[in-house]
């Protein structure tokens, strides 16, 4: 949540600078609820990009949620359809990371899974919406020297490190991170998706065709399958 606050402030301030109204800005955080795509959308709208370009860009930036949802879906298999829809709406980088880290290697009951995930996801949602609204209110009064944007990569690093529990996951992280740097030049923020897919591919190939020590291989639980 501490990392979400400056992210939301940046979004609120940037939206005002791009010409969005206060209500539009807060509503965007409620409806879209995806910081990276919101920032991309705000920048494009501010530059006068066509609506089709804005929509496609936001969708491409959010492609990572396909991977997140496929990974976490086995834990939600027994949820009713309304719970699945609510869980899908609340899915973010942070809620995915904390939930998968908690569920992996464990067999929590459906009730515990449901409330743990929604407890984390909806708390993050509330902080995101409120911090966006605060960004709208404070506007340009935040000193540039605070460098709030630096909190964004720190947030993702804090989510990443606990998931690197063995050599294989470490390798995947290094490969994906190494690819992400040059791939950042790709249009529509496709570098993020490309880096993730290449990292996953390398991990699958290494896990399939090499003989990793048994105590260093990731656990094969239902959720990981």
Secondary structure as a PSIPRED ss2 file (coil, helix, strand):
# PSIPRED VFORMAT (PSIPRED V4.0)

   1 X C   1.000  0.000  0.000
   2 X H   0.000  1.000  0.000
   3 X H   0.000  1.000  0.000
   4 X H   0.000  1.000  0.000
   5 X H   0.000  1.000  0.000
   6 X H   0.000  1.000  0.000
   7 X H   0.000  1.000  0.000
   8 X H   0.000  1.000  0.000
   9 X H   0.000  1.000  0.000
  10 X H   0.000  1.000  0.000
  11 X H   0.000  1.000  0.000
  12 X H   0.000  1.000  0.000
  13 X H   0.000  1.000  0.000
  14 X H   0.000  1.000  0.000
  15 X H   0.000  1.000  0.000
  16 X H   0.000  1.000  0.000
  17 X H   0.000  1.000  0.000
  18 X C   1.000  0.000  0.000
  19 X C   1.000  0.000  0.000
  20 X C   1.000  0.000  0.000
  21 X C   1.000  0.000  0.000
  22 X H   0.000  1.000  0.000
  23 X H   0.000  1.000  0.000
  24 X H   0.000  1.000  0.000
  25 X H   0.000  1.000  0.000
  26 X H   0.000  1.000  0.000
  27 X H   0.000  1.000  0.000
  28 X H   0.000  1.000  0.000
  29 X H   0.000  1.000  0.000
  30 X H   0.000  1.000  0.000
  31 X H   0.000  1.000  0.000
  32 X C   1.000  0.000  0.000
  33 X C   1.000  0.000  0.000
  34 X C   1.000  0.000  0.000
  35 X H   0.000  1.000  0.000
  36 X H   0.000  1.000  0.000
  37 X H   0.000  1.000  0.000
  38 X H   0.000  1.000  0.000
  39 X H   0.000  1.000  0.000
  40 X H   0.000  1.000  0.000
  41 X H   0.000  1.000  0.000
  42 X H   0.000  1.000  0.000
  43 X H   0.000  1.000  0.000
  44 X H   0.000  1.000  0.000
  45 X H   0.000  1.000  0.000
  46 X H   0.000  1.000  0.000
  47 X C   1.000  0.000  0.000
  48 X C   1.000  0.000  0.000
  49 X C   1.000  0.000  0.000
  50 X C   1.000  0.000  0.000
  51 X H   0.000  1.000  0.000
  52 X H   0.000  1.000  0.000
  53 X H   0.000  1.000  0.000
  54 X H   0.000  1.000  0.000
  55 X H   0.000  1.000  0.000
  56 X H   0.000  1.000  0.000
  57 X H   0.000  1.000  0.000
  58 X H   0.000  1.000  0.000
  59 X H   0.000  1.000  0.000
  60 X H   0.000  1.000  0.000
  61 X H   0.000  1.000  0.000
  62 X C   1.000  0.000  0.000
  63 X C   1.000  0.000  0.000
  64 X H   0.000  1.000  0.000
  65 X H   0.000  1.000  0.000
  66 X H   0.000  1.000  0.000
  67 X H   0.000  1.000  0.000
  68 X H   0.000  1.000  0.000
  69 X H   0.000  1.000  0.000
  70 X H   0.000  1.000  0.000
  71 X H   0.000  1.000  0.000
  72 X H   0.000  1.000  0.000
  73 X H   0.000  1.000  0.000
  74 X H   0.000  1.000  0.000
  75 X H   0.000  1.000  0.000
  76 X H   0.000  1.000  0.000
  77 X C   1.000  0.000  0.000
  78 X C   1.000  0.000  0.000
  79 X C   1.000  0.000  0.000
  80 X C   1.000  0.000  0.000
  81 X H   0.000  1.000  0.000
  82 X H   0.000  1.000  0.000
  83 X H   0.000  1.000  0.000
  84 X H   0.000  1.000  0.000
  85 X H   0.000  1.000  0.000
  86 X H   0.000  1.000  0.000
  87 X H   0.000  1.000  0.000
  88 X H   0.000  1.000  0.000
  89 X H   0.000  1.000  0.000
  90 X C   1.000  0.000  0.000
  91 X C   1.000  0.000  0.000
  92 X C   1.000  0.000  0.000
  93 X H   0.000  1.000  0.000
  94 X H   0.000  1.000  0.000
  95 X H   0.000  1.000  0.000
  96 X H   0.000  1.000  0.000
  97 X H   0.000  1.000  0.000
  98 X H   0.000  1.000  0.000
  99 X H   0.000  1.000  0.000
 100 X H   0.000  1.000  0.000
 101 X H   0.000  1.000  0.000
 102 X H   0.000  1.000  0.000
 103 X H   0.000  1.000  0.000
 104 X C   1.000  0.000  0.000
 105 X C   1.000  0.000  0.000
 106 X C   1.000  0.000  0.000
 107 X C   1.000  0.000  0.000
 108 X C   1.000  0.000  0.000
 109 X C   1.000  0.000  0.000
 110 X H   0.000  1.000  0.000
 111 X H   0.000  1.000  0.000
 112 X H   0.000  1.000  0.000
 113 X H   0.000  1.000  0.000
 114 X H   0.000  1.000  0.000
 115 X H   0.000  1.000  0.000
 116 X H   0.000  1.000  0.000
 117 X H   0.000  1.000  0.000
 118 X H   0.000  1.000  0.000
 119 X H   0.000  1.000  0.000
 120 X H   0.000  1.000  0.000
 121 X H   0.000  1.000  0.000
 122 X H   0.000  1.000  0.000
 123 X H   0.000  1.000  0.000
 124 X H   0.000  1.000  0.000
 125 X H   0.000  1.000  0.000
 126 X H   0.000  1.000  0.000
 127 X H   0.000  1.000  0.000
 128 X H   0.000  1.000  0.000
 129 X H   0.000  1.000  0.000
 130 X H   0.000  1.000  0.000
 131 X H   0.000  1.000  0.000
 132 X H   0.000  1.000  0.000
 133 X H   0.000  1.000  0.000
 134 X H   0.000  1.000  0.000
 135 X H   0.000  1.000  0.000
 136 X H   0.000  1.000  0.000
 137 X H   0.000  1.000  0.000
 138 X H   0.000  1.000  0.000
 139 X H   0.000  1.000  0.000
 140 X H   0.000  1.000  0.000
 141 X H   0.000  1.000  0.000
 142 X C   1.000  0.000  0.000
 143 X C   1.000  0.000  0.000
 144 X H   0.000  1.000  0.000
 145 X H   0.000  1.000  0.000
 146 X H   0.000  1.000  0.000
 147 X C   1.000  0.000  0.000
 148 X C   1.000  0.000  0.000
 149 X C   1.000  0.000  0.000
 150 X H   0.000  1.000  0.000
 151 X H   0.000  1.000  0.000
 152 X H   0.000  1.000  0.000
 153 X H   0.000  1.000  0.000
 154 X H   0.000  1.000  0.000
 155 X H   0.000  1.000  0.000
 156 X H   0.000  1.000  0.000
 157 X H   0.000  1.000  0.000
 158 X H   0.000  1.000  0.000
 159 X H   0.000  1.000  0.000
 160 X H   0.000  1.000  0.000
 161 X H   0.000  1.000  0.000
 162 X C   1.000  0.000  0.000
 163 X C   1.000  0.000  0.000
 164 X C   1.000  0.000  0.000
 165 X C   1.000  0.000  0.000
 166 X C   1.000  0.000  0.000
 167 X H   0.000  1.000  0.000
 168 X H   0.000  1.000  0.000
 169 X H   0.000  1.000  0.000
 170 X H   0.000  1.000  0.000
 171 X H   0.000  1.000  0.000
 172 X H   0.000  1.000  0.000
 173 X H   0.000  1.000  0.000
 174 X H   0.000  1.000  0.000
 175 X H   0.000  1.000  0.000
 176 X H   0.000  1.000  0.000
 177 X H   0.000  1.000  0.000
 178 X H   0.000  1.000  0.000
 179 X H   0.000  1.000  0.000
 180 X H   0.000  1.000  0.000
 181 X H   0.000  1.000  0.000
 182 X H   0.000  1.000  0.000
 183 X H   0.000  1.000  0.000
 184 X C   1.000  0.000  0.000
 185 X C   1.000  0.000  0.000
 186 X C   1.000  0.000  0.000
 187 X H   0.000  1.000  0.000
 188 X H   0.000  1.000  0.000
 189 X H   0.000  1.000  0.000
 190 X H   0.000  1.000  0.000
 191 X H   0.000  1.000  0.000
 192 X H   0.000  1.000  0.000
 193 X H   0.000  1.000  0.000
 194 X H   0.000  1.000  0.000
 195 X H   0.000  1.000  0.000
 196 X H   0.000  1.000  0.000
 197 X H   0.000  1.000  0.000
 198 X H   0.000  1.000  0.000
 199 X H   0.000  1.000  0.000
 200 X H   0.000  1.000  0.000
 201 X H   0.000  1.000  0.000
 202 X H   0.000  1.000  0.000
 203 X H   0.000  1.000  0.000
 204 X H   0.000  1.000  0.000
 205 X H   0.000  1.000  0.000
 206 X H   0.000  1.000  0.000
 207 X H   0.000  1.000  0.000
 208 X H   0.000  1.000  0.000
 209 X H   0.000  1.000  0.000
 210 X C   1.000  0.000  0.000
 211 X C   1.000  0.000  0.000
 212 X C   1.000  0.000  0.000
 213 X C   1.000  0.000  0.000
 214 X H   0.000  1.000  0.000
 215 X H   0.000  1.000  0.000
 216 X H   0.000  1.000  0.000
 217 X C   1.000  0.000  0.000
 218 X C   1.000  0.000  0.000
 219 X C   1.000  0.000  0.000
 220 X C   1.000  0.000  0.000
 221 X C   1.000  0.000  0.000
 222 X C   1.000  0.000  0.000
 223 X C   1.000  0.000  0.000
 224 X C   1.000  0.000  0.000
 225 X C   1.000  0.000  0.000
